[in-house]
Amino acid sequence: MNINFEYHEVAASPRLEAFLAEKLNKLENKYDSIVGADVYFKKENSSNPEKGKICSVRLSMPGATIFAETSTASFEASVAKVITELRSQLQKRKEKLKAH
């Protein structure tokens, strides 16, 4: 799987890239139709201290693309939430394809 990382107003982090790549590879092992991923890390000025660090992931696969985005107090928490959202979307798509 090809993973592209982009950072907006955030310093690049090899540790964060490795953490997310590991999670995405686990998803790819379970859902083999994933071709690539575009990952965006953004920092947002927010009055709420529990938000502001955004992680967005767009998965490329045959058919419609799958996208998830979350904003939490840390990038690690955002990554965990995004992976959970992607997993549920992939599961729904897999069930939908099995029905046909």
ZIPE-V868193 format. One record per pair of residues at least 4 apart in sequence whose C-alpha atoms are under 7 Angstrom apart, sorted by the first residue. I is the first residue (numbers start at 0). J is the second residue. D is the distance in whole Angstrom. If there is no record, write none. Layout:
i->(I,I)
j->(J,J)
d->(D,D)
//
This chain:
i->(0,0,1,1,1,2,2,2,3,3,3,4,4,4,5,5,5,6,6,6,6,6,7,7,7,8,8,9,9,12,13,14,15,16,17,18,19,19,20,21,22,23,24,25,26,27,27,32,33,33,33,34,34,35,35,36,36,36,36,37,37,37,38,38,38,39,39,39,40,40,40,41,41,41,42,42,42,43,43,44,45,45,48,49,49,50,50,50,51,51,51,52,52,52,52,52,53,53,53,53,53,53,54,54,54,54,54,54,55,55,55,56,56,56,57,57,57,57,58,58,58,59,60,67,67,67,68,69,69,69,70,71,71,73,74,75,76,77,78,79,80,81,82,83,84,85,86,87,88,89,90,91,92,93,94,95)
j->(34,35,34,35,36,35,36,37,36,37,38,37,38,39,38,39,40,10,11,39,40,41,40,41,42,41,42,41,42,16,17,18,19,20,21,22,23,78,24,25,26,27,28,29,30,31,33,60,58,59,60,59,60,58,59,56,57,58,59,56,57,58,55,56,57,54,55,56,53,54,55,52,53,54,51,52,53,51,52,51,50,51,72,71,72,70,71,72,70,71,72,70,71,72,73,74,68,69,70,71,74,77,68,69,70,74,77,78,67,68,69,66,67,68,64,65,66,67,64,65,66,64,64,81,84,85,81,77,80,81,77,76,77,77,78,79,80,81,82,83,84,85,86,87,88,89,90,91,92,93,94,95,96,97,98,99)
d->(5,5,7,5,6,6,5,6,6,5,6,6,5,6,6,5,6,7,6,6,5,6,6,5,7,6,6,6,6,6,6,6,6,6,6,7,6,7,6,6,7,6,6,7,6,5,6,6,7,6,5,5,5,6,5,7,6,5,6,6,5,7,6,5,7,6,5,6,6,5,7,6,5,7,6,5,6,5,6,6,7,6,6,5,5,5,4,5,6,6,6,5,6,6,6,6,7,6,4,7,7,6,6,6,7,7,6,6,6,4,7,6,6,6,7,6,4,7,6,5,6,5,6,6,6,6,6,6,7,6,6,6,5,6,6,6,6,6,6,6,6,6,6,6,6,6,6,6,6,6,6,6,6,6,6,7)
//
